[in-house]
Amino acid sequence: MTGRQLAARYSWQPSKVSKLENGRQTPSEADIHAWCAAVGKPEEAADLVAALRAMETLYAEWRRQLRLGTRTRQQSWAELEAETSHLRVFESVLIPGLLQTSEYARLRLSQVIAFHRIPDDLEEGVAMRMRRQEVLYNPAKSFHFVLLESALRLGMAPVDVMLGQLDRLIGLSMMPRIRLGVIAMNTPLPFAPQHGFWIFDDRAVHVETVAAELTLTLPEEIEQYARLFTWFAKAAQYGSQARQIITGVMEDLTA
C-alpha cells in the first residue's frame, strides 16, 4: 500500500502520511488505529497507543502545566518530593526551589507568570513553594545539591534579595540531611552544563526548558544523568569550603 492509497482510504491529505512517517507530525490515537487497520495489523495498535501516551507524559508544555496557576504546579512538585527518599539536584544559573527564600521565590514565580501569561496567583504560589521546604526536615529523606558558582553570581535578583538568599544557603549547608556542593568558577568542568536537572531516587529525571518540562523514566536515561551528577559532585566543594565560596560572593556583592 502506498502513502497515497492510505491517505485516500481515510480522506487524509497525502502530506499527512509523509509527515507521520518522518516524525514531523504526531499521530492521534485515532490515526494509529486507522493506520494499523489499513495495513492489516490491528493488533499493533494497542502498543503504539501506549507509546504515544508515554510520549505525551514525557513532554508537558508549560502553558498546559500552569493553566491552573503556580500554586497547583508547586503542589504537584510537593507530592513528587514526598514520594522521594533521595533527591539529587544540579543547577547552573538558579537557586533550586527547595532552597529559595520567599523573596527569591517571589521574583522567580513572578517572571514565570509574566512570561507564560498565566493567571496571577503569585502569593499562593510562593506560599506553596515555601511549604514544600518542610520536606527538608524529614529524617527519612536525604538531599544532594550541586550548584555552579555562576548560580550565586548571575544577576538573577537584586543585591538585597541575593544576599538573603546566600545567607540562607550557608545555614542550609549545615543541616545533617542536606549535602550542598558549589563548583567554583575556576574549576575545570568534567562536562558542559547544558541545563539543570532533578533526579528523584532512581525512577525519574526532570528537566525544564523554556517551553516545557521533560520527565525521563527510561533506565538508560536516568543512568546517564546520575553519572553526570556524580561527575559534577566530584568537582564541587562542600562544608566550610563551599561556605567560603558563598561568603566570597556575598563580600563581592556588598562591595
C-alpha positions in Angstrom: 0.0 0.0 0.0 1.4 3.4 -1.0 1.1 6.5 1.1 -1.4 8.0 -1.4 -3.6 4.9 -1.1 -3.5 5.1 2.7 -4.4 8.8 2.6 -7.2 8.2 0.1 -8.7 5.5 2.2 -9.3 8.0 5.1 -9.6 11.2 3.0 -6.4 12.4 4.5 -4.1 14.9 2.8 -1.3 12.9 1.2 1.3 15.0 3.0 -0.1 13.8 6.4 1.2 10.2 5.7 4.6 11.6 4.9 4.7 13.8 8.0 3.6 10.9 10.2 6.2 8.5 8.7 9.0 11.1 9.1 8.2 12.3 12.6 7.1 15.8 11.5 3.6 15.3 12.9 2.4 13.4 16.0 -0.4 10.9 15.3 -3.6 10.9 17.2 -4.8 7.6 18.8 -7.5 7.5 16.0 -4.7 7.9 13.4 -2.9 4.9 14.9 -5.9 2.7 14.9 -6.8 3.7 11.3 -3.3 3.1 10.1 -3.0 -0.3 11.7 -6.4 -1.4 10.3 -5.4 -0.3 6.8 -2.2 -2.3 6.7 -3.8 -5.4 8.3 -2.1 -5.1 11.7 -4.8 -4.0 14.1 -3.1 -6.0 16.9 -0.2 -3.5 16.8 -2.4 -0.5 17.7 -2.5 -1.0 21.5 1.3 -0.9 21.9 1.6 2.1 19.6 -1.1 4.0 21.5 0.7 3.1 24.8 3.9 4.5 23.3 2.1 7.7 22.2 0.7 8.2 25.7 4.1 7.7 27.2 5.5 10.4 24.9 2.7 12.8 25.9 3.6 12.2 29.6 7.3 12.8 28.8 6.7 16.2 27.3 4.5 18.6 29.2 4.0 22.1 27.6 4.3 24.8 30.3 1.1 26.7 29.5 -0.8 23.4 29.9 1.0 22.6 33.1 0.4 26.1 34.5 -3.1 26.8 33.3 -4.4 26.3 36.9 -1.7 28.6 38.3 1.6 28.3 40.0 0.2 27.0 43.3 -1.2 23.9 41.6 2.2 23.3 40.0 4.0 23.7 43.3 1.6 21.2 44.9 2.4 18.6 42.3 6.2 19.1 43.0 5.5 18.7 46.7 3.7 15.4 46.1 6.6 14.1 44.0 9.2 15.1 46.6 7.1 13.4 49.3 7.5 10.2 47.4 11.2 10.5 47.0 13.8 9.3 49.5 17.0 10.7 47.9 16.8 13.8 45.7 19.8 14.9 43.6 19.7 18.4 42.0 22.1 20.2 39.7 21.7 23.8 38.8 23.9 26.1 36.9 22.1 29.5 36.9 19.4 29.3 39.6 18.9 28.5 43.2 16.8 25.4 43.4 13.2 25.9 44.6 13.7 23.9 47.8 16.5 26.2 48.9 14.9 29.5 47.9 14.0 32.4 50.3 10.5 33.7 49.9 11.9 36.9 48.3 13.9 35.0 45.7 10.9 32.6 45.0 8.6 35.6 44.6 10.8 37.0 41.9 11.2 33.7 40.1 7.5 32.9 40.1 6.5 36.5 39.0 8.7 36.0 36.0 7.0 32.7 35.2 3.6 34.3 35.4 4.6 37.2 33.2 6.4 35.2 30.6 3.8 32.4 30.2 0.9 34.8 30.6 -0.9 32.6 33.1 -3.3 33.5 36.0 -1.6 35.6 38.6 -1.6 33.6 41.8 1.8 34.8 42.9 1.3 34.8 46.7 -0.4 31.4 46.7 2.5 30.0 44.6 5.1 31.5 46.9 3.4 30.1 49.9 3.2 26.6 48.4 6.9 26.7 47.4 7.8 27.7 51.0 5.6 24.8 52.3 7.4 22.4 50.0 10.6 23.1 52.0 9.2 21.3 55.0 10.4 18.1 53.3 14.0 19.1 54.1 13.3 18.4 57.8 12.0 14.8 57.2 14.6 12.4 58.8 13.7 9.7 56.3 15.0 11.7 53.4 18.3 13.0 52.1 19.2 15.7 49.6 22.3 16.4 47.5 22.5 19.8 45.7 25.3 20.8 43.4 25.4 24.4 42.2 27.8 26.2 39.9 29.2 29.4 41.4 27.5 31.2 38.5 24.1 30.4 40.1 25.3 32.6 43.0 26.7 35.4 40.9 24.4 35.9 37.9 22.1 38.9 38.2 19.0 36.8 38.9 17.8 39.0 41.8 18.6 42.4 43.3 21.6 42.6 45.7 19.5 42.6 48.9 17.5 39.6 47.8 20.6 37.8 46.7 22.4 38.5 50.0 19.5 37.0 51.9 19.4 34.0 49.6 23.1 33.4 50.0 22.8 33.6 53.8 20.1 31.0 53.6 22.4 28.7 51.7 25.0 28.9 54.4 22.5 27.9 57.0 21.2 25.0 54.9 24.7 23.7 54.2 25.0 22.9 57.9 21.8 20.7 58.0 22.6 17.0 58.5 20.5 15.6 55.7 21.5 18.2 53.1 24.7 18.0 51.1 25.4 21.3 49.4 28.2 21.4 46.9 29.4 24.5 45.0 31.6 24.3 41.9 34.0 27.3 42.0 34.2 29.5 38.9 37.8 28.5 38.0 37.2 24.7 38.4 37.7 22.6 35.2 34.3 21.1 34.4 34.0 17.4 33.5 31.2 18.1 31.1 29.3 21.0 29.6 26.5 22.0 31.9 23.7 22.3 29.4 20.8 22.7 31.8 19.7 22.0 35.4 18.1 18.7 36.3 16.4 16.9 39.3 16.9 13.1 39.9 14.1 11.5 42.0 15.6 8.3 43.5 16.4 6.1 40.5 12.9 6.4 38.9 12.7 9.7 37.1 14.7 12.8 36.0 13.0 16.2 35.5 14.4 18.7 33.0 12.9 22.1 32.5 13.2 24.0 29.2 11.8 27.5 28.3 8.6 25.9 26.8 8.2 22.6 28.6 9.1 20.1 31.2 10.6 16.7 30.3 10.1 13.7 32.6 12.7 11.0 31.7 12.0 7.5 33.1 14.0 5.1 30.8 16.7 3.4 32.9 19.4 4.3 30.5 18.4 8.0 30.6 18.3 8.0 34.4 21.7 6.3 34.5 23.3 8.9 32.2 22.0 11.8 34.4 23.1 10.0 37.5 26.6 9.6 36.1 26.7 13.2 35.0 25.6 14.3 38.5 28.4 12.2 40.0 30.9 13.9 37.8 29.7 17.4 38.8 29.5 16.4 42.5 33.2 15.3 42.5 34.2 18.8 41.1 32.2 20.6 43.9 33.4 22.0 47.2 31.5 21.1 50.4 31.2 22.2 54.0 33.5 25.1 55.1 35.0 25.3 51.6 31.6 25.7 50.0 30.6 28.3 52.6 33.9 30.1 51.9 32.8 30.4 48.2 29.4 31.7 49.2 30.8 34.2 51.7 33.2 35.4 49.0 30.3 36.1 46.7 28.5 38.0 49.4 31.5 40.2 50.0 31.7 40.9 46.3 28.0 41.9 46.2 28.3 44.2 49.2 31.4 45.8 47.7 
